[in-house]
Amino acid sequence: MKTQPSSRNPGKQRKWKAIAPLHRRQKMLSSPLSKELRQKYKRRRLNVRKGDKVRVMVGDFKGNVGEIIRVNLKNYKLYIDGITIKKADGTDVERAMDPSNVMIIDLFMDDKERTDVLERNME
């Protein structure tokens, strides 16, 4: 299945991403695996899920580790437990992160579909 547009025109690429159906959006929300997980599952990247433990690799929160509490398919963002910013009125709000800026260090394995995906590559 094709996950990337074939056009080199940036406008068409943005449009393709904006109108992508949910099953393609989920594939676009993937993050690299840690070295240990890479060796164990023989994969470089994996789709992020709620419950995964990740380490922030880029930005103001670099080095922080937390669990994914929400994945937003509409905006292609994820939210990590403990990563918040202060609004002007002093309240804390969750900070949206791009999945390419985090590394998965522990997988949430309670989902049968995910275990099937990982076992498929092990053979």
GROMACS elastic network, one bead per residue, 0.5 to 0.9 nm:
[ bonds ]
;  ai    aj funct       b0    kb
    2     5     6  0.76372   500
    2     6     6  0.89600   500
    2    24     6  0.89879   500
    3    24     6  0.65891   500
    3    25     6  0.89879   500
    3    27     6  0.74636   500
    3    28     6  0.77225   500
    4     7     6  0.89180   500
    4    13     6  0.84737   500
    4    16     6  0.85863   500
    4    17     6  0.88029   500
    5     8     6  0.81003   500
    5    12     6  0.81322   500
    5    13     6  0.62379   500
    5    16     6  0.68099   500
    5    17     6  0.85253   500
    6    13     6  0.83872   500
    7    10     6  0.78991   500
    7    12     6  0.66945   500
    7    13     6  0.67098   500
    8    11     6  0.87985   500
    8    12     6  0.77878   500
    8    13     6  0.73013   500
    9    12     6  0.54315   500
    9    13     6  0.63533   500
    9    14     6  0.88769   500
   10    14     6  0.61598   500
   10    15     6  0.85377   500
   11    14     6  0.51995   500
   11    15     6  0.61869   500
   11    16     6  0.85804   500
   12    16     6  0.59886   500
   12    17     6  0.85738   500
   13    16     6  0.50604   500
   13    17     6  0.62818   500
   13    18     6  0.86255   500
   14    17     6  0.51684   500
   14    18     6  0.61140   500
   14    19     6  0.87403   500
   15    19     6  0.61692   500
   15    20     6  0.83550   500
   16    19     6  0.54769   500
   16    20     6  0.58834   500
   17    20     6  0.52486   500
   17    21     6  0.89105   500
   17    25     6  0.79077   500
   18    21     6  0.89154   500
   18    74     6  0.84382   500
   18    75     6  0.89885   500
   20    23     6  0.82286   500
   20    24     6  0.61883   500
   20    25     6  0.62093   500
   21    24     6  0.55858   500
   21    25     6  0.62523   500
   21    26     6  0.88823   500
   22    26     6  0.61781   500
   22    27     6  0.88035   500
   22    73     6  0.71845   500
   22    74     6  0.84891   500
   23    26     6  0.53863   500
   23    27     6  0.68311   500
   24    27     6  0.52063   500
   24    28     6  0.65271   500
   25    28     6  0.50837   500
   25    29     6  0.65824   500
   25    73     6  0.62019   500
   25    74     6  0.80282   500
   25    76     6  0.74572   500
   26    29     6  0.53046   500
   26    30     6  0.77343   500
   26    47     6  0.69412   500
   26    48     6  0.82655   500
   26    73     6  0.67546   500
   26    76     6  0.85812   500
   27    30     6  0.63148   500
   27    46     6  0.85489   500
   27    47     6  0.61581   500
   27    48     6  0.89203   500
   28    47     6  0.76867   500
   28    76     6  0.77733   500
   28    99     6  0.88567   500
   29    46     6  0.84964   500
   29    47     6  0.57169   500
   29    48     6  0.62383   500
   29    49     6  0.89809   500
   29    71     6  0.87273   500
   29    73     6  0.78170   500
   29    76     6  0.64308   500
   29    77     6  0.77927   500
   29    78     6  0.86257   500
   29    98     6  0.83905   500
   29    99     6  0.59447   500
   29   100     6  0.79949   500
   30    45     6  0.62581   500
   30    46     6  0.51912   500
   30    48     6  0.54222   500
   30    99     6  0.60980   500
   30   100     6  0.70424   500
   31    44     6  0.85737   500
   31    45     6  0.53944   500
   31    46     6  0.57365   500
   31    47     6  0.62937   500
   31    48     6  0.64005   500
   31    99     6  0.54527   500
   31   100     6  0.54386   500
   31   101     6  0.77051   500
   31   102     6  0.63573   500
   31   103     6  0.58614   500
   31   104     6  0.65091   500
   32    38     6  0.86207   500
   32    43     6  0.87981   500
   32    44     6  0.57713   500
   32    46     6  0.64727   500
   32    47     6  0.87874   500
   32    99     6  0.87399   500
   32   100     6  0.74504   500
   32   101     6  0.89954   500
   32   102     6  0.74172   500
   32   103     6  0.52091   500
   32   104     6  0.62420   500
   33    36     6  0.80115   500
   33    37     6  0.58804   500
   33    38     6  0.57657   500
   33    43     6  0.76203   500
   33    44     6  0.57722   500
   33    45     6  0.54593   500
   33    46     6  0.68503   500
   33   103     6  0.56656   500
   33   105     6  0.64518   500
   33   106     6  0.86290   500
   34    37     6  0.53273   500
   34    38     6  0.60240   500
   34    39     6  0.87264   500
   34    44     6  0.83505   500
   34   103     6  0.62784   500
   34   104     6  0.59646   500
   34   105     6  0.53180   500
   34   106     6  0.83532   500
   35    39     6  0.62574   500
   35    40     6  0.85939   500
   35    44     6  0.86889   500
   35   105     6  0.86099   500
   36    39     6  0.53525   500
   36    40     6  0.62242   500
   36    41     6  0.87203   500
   36   105     6  0.82229   500
   37    41     6  0.59197   500
   37    42     6  0.77705   500
   37    43     6  0.79494   500
   37    44     6  0.85458   500
   37   104     6  0.83877   500
   37   105     6  0.72369   500
   37   106     6  0.78530   500
   37   107     6  0.87309   500
   38    41     6  0.55242   500
   38    42     6  0.52196   500
   38    43     6  0.52938   500
   38    44     6  0.56697   500
   38    45     6  0.81395   500
   39    42     6  0.52838   500
   39    43     6  0.75766   500
   39    44     6  0.88835   500
   40    43     6  0.82758   500
   40   122     6  0.85849   500
   41    44     6  0.85632   500
   41   118     6  0.64035   500
   41   119     6  0.78814   500
   41   121     6  0.70756   500
   41   122     6  0.62983   500
   42   118     6  0.87512   500
   42   121     6  0.68855   500
   42   122     6  0.69154   500
   43    46     6  0.74446   500
   43   118     6  0.84376   500
   43   121     6  0.76375   500
   45   104     6  0.86466   500
   46   104     6  0.82468   500
   47    99     6  0.89900   500
   48    51     6  0.87818   500
   48    52     6  0.68752   500
   48    68     6  0.83204   500
   48    71     6  0.79677   500
   48    78     6  0.85208   500
   48    99     6  0.75623   500
   48   104     6  0.78491   500
   48   107     6  0.88071   500
   49    52     6  0.58101   500
   49    68     6  0.71189   500
   49    69     6  0.87782   500
   49    70     6  0.81398   500
   49    71     6  0.69922   500
   49   107     6  0.84334   500
   49   108     6  0.74065   500
   50    53     6  0.88208   500
   50    67     6  0.76746   500
   50    68     6  0.50550   500
   50    69     6  0.55089   500
   50    70     6  0.57260   500
   50    71     6  0.64677   500
   50    78     6  0.87413   500
   50   108     6  0.76735   500
   51    67     6  0.57361   500
   51    68     6  0.52731   500
   51    69     6  0.64203   500
   51    70     6  0.84788   500
   51   107     6  0.75142   500
   51   108     6  0.53389   500
   51   109     6  0.88552   500
   52    66     6  0.84412   500
   52    67     6  0.56137   500
   52    68     6  0.55918   500
   52    69     6  0.85249   500
   52   104     6  0.69095   500
   52   105     6  0.78725   500
   52   106     6  0.59482   500
   52   109     6  0.86266   500
   53    65     6  0.71043   500
   53    66     6  0.55910   500
   53    68     6  0.63443   500
   53    80     6  0.86877   500
   53   103     6  0.86263   500
   53   104     6  0.60540   500
   53   105     6  0.57530   500
   53   107     6  0.64120   500
   53   108     6  0.76637   500
   54    64     6  0.83829   500
   54    65     6  0.56827   500
   54    66     6  0.56652   500
   54    67     6  0.61494   500
   54    68     6  0.71654   500
   54    80     6  0.80479   500
   54   102     6  0.61762   500
   54   103     6  0.53876   500
   54   105     6  0.53116   500
   54   106     6  0.68647   500
   54   107     6  0.87417   500
   55    62     6  0.77502   500
   55    63     6  0.60922   500
   55    64     6  0.56779   500
   55    66     6  0.66441   500
   55    67     6  0.88294   500
   55   101     6  0.87644   500
   55   102     6  0.55120   500
   55   103     6  0.52276   500
   55   104     6  0.64973   500
   55   105     6  0.67062   500
   56    59     6  0.77839   500
   56    61     6  0.63425   500
   56    63     6  0.53909   500
   56    64     6  0.55076   500
   56    65     6  0.64666   500
   56    66     6  0.84140   500
   56    97     6  0.86818   500
   56   101     6  0.62030   500
   56   103     6  0.64900   500
   57    61     6  0.79308   500
   57    63     6  0.60702   500
   57    64     6  0.81620   500
   57   100     6  0.88407   500
   57   101     6  0.55111   500
   57   102     6  0.52583   500
   57   103     6  0.67567   500
   58    61     6  0.71404   500
   58    62     6  0.51025   500
   58    63     6  0.81057   500
   58   101     6  0.54213   500
   58   102     6  0.73068   500
   59    62     6  0.53997   500
   59   101     6  0.79934   500
   61    64     6  0.57605   500
   61    83     6  0.73410   500
   62    65     6  0.88125   500
   62   102     6  0.88740   500
   64    82     6  0.85816   500
   64    83     6  0.80477   500
   65    80     6  0.84466   500
   65    81     6  0.85698   500
   65    82     6  0.84354   500
   65   105     6  0.87976   500
   66    69     6  0.89067   500
   66    80     6  0.57525   500
   66    81     6  0.53170   500
   66    82     6  0.65284   500
   66    83     6  0.78762   500
   67    79     6  0.85183   500
   67    80     6  0.55087   500
   67    81     6  0.53506   500
   67    82     6  0.83436   500
   68    71     6  0.74199   500
   68    78     6  0.69232   500
   68    79     6  0.57621   500
   68    81     6  0.61459   500
   69    78     6  0.78273   500
   69    79     6  0.57619   500
   69    80     6  0.55734   500
   69    81     6  0.59412   500
   70    77     6  0.86953   500
   70    78     6  0.58042   500
   70    79     6  0.51594   500
   70    80     6  0.72422   500
   70    81     6  0.89083   500
   71    76     6  0.77973   500
   71    77     6  0.62161   500
   71    79     6  0.63481   500
   72    75     6  0.58159   500
   72    76     6  0.57732   500
   72    77     6  0.52129   500
   72    78     6  0.58026   500
   72    79     6  0.80643   500
   72    96     6  0.89454   500
   73    77     6  0.68035   500
   73    78     6  0.83998   500
   74    77     6  0.79357   500
   75    78     6  0.87792   500
   76    97     6  0.88315   500
   76    98     6  0.70141   500
   76    99     6  0.77785   500
   77    96     6  0.57515   500
   77    97     6  0.54840   500
   77    98     6  0.51247   500
   77    99     6  0.65417   500
   78    95     6  0.85635   500
   78    96     6  0.56713   500
   78    97     6  0.53012   500
   78    98     6  0.64269   500
   78    99     6  0.65995   500
   79    83     6  0.76462   500
   79    94     6  0.65248   500
   79    95     6  0.63473   500
   79    96     6  0.51988   500
   79    97     6  0.61307   500
   79    98     6  0.88807   500
   80    83     6  0.56921   500
   80    84     6  0.84314   500
   80    94     6  0.75751   500
   80    95     6  0.76391   500
   80    96     6  0.78515   500
   80    97     6  0.77465   500
   81    84     6  0.81084   500
   81    94     6  0.80163   500
   82    94     6  0.80016   500
   83    93     6  0.86042   500
   83    94     6  0.61581   500
   83    95     6  0.59076   500
   83    96     6  0.85561   500
   84    92     6  0.59862   500
   84    93     6  0.53325   500
   84    95     6  0.50491   500
   84    96     6  0.87197   500
   85    91     6  0.83047   500
   85    92     6  0.55373   500
   85    93     6  0.55699   500
   85    94     6  0.64522   500
   85    95     6  0.61103   500
   86    89     6  0.78530   500
   86    90     6  0.55709   500
   86    91     6  0.55767   500
   86    93     6  0.63635   500
   86    94     6  0.89378   500
   87    90     6  0.52380   500
   87    91     6  0.54559   500
   87    92     6  0.62509   500
   87    93     6  0.70461   500
   88    91     6  0.75410   500
   97   100     6  0.85187   500
   97   101     6  0.71256   500
   97   102     6  0.79857   500
   98   101     6  0.55615   500
   98   102     6  0.73934   500
   99   102     6  0.56390   500
   99   103     6  0.81323   500
  100   103     6  0.77995   500
  104   107     6  0.70787   500
  108   111     6  0.74258   500
  108   114     6  0.86285   500
  109   112     6  0.75288   500
  109   114     6  0.68082   500
  109   115     6  0.65050   500
  110   114     6  0.81361   500
  110   115     6  0.81250   500
  111   114     6  0.54831   500
  111   115     6  0.66630   500
  111   116     6  0.89329   500
  112   115     6  0.52006   500
  112   116     6  0.62587   500
  112   117     6  0.87684   500
  113   116     6  0.50699   500
  113   117     6  0.63142   500
  113   118     6  0.88159   500
  114   117     6  0.50627   500
  114   118     6  0.63256   500
  114   119     6  0.86186   500
  115   118     6  0.51594   500
  115   119     6  0.60502   500
  115   120     6  0.85151   500
  116   119     6  0.51552   500
  116   120     6  0.60932   500
  117   120     6  0.52656   500
  117   121     6  0.71281   500
  118   121     6  0.57183   500
  118   122     6  0.67144   500
  119   123     6  0.68598   500
  120   123     6  0.61092   500
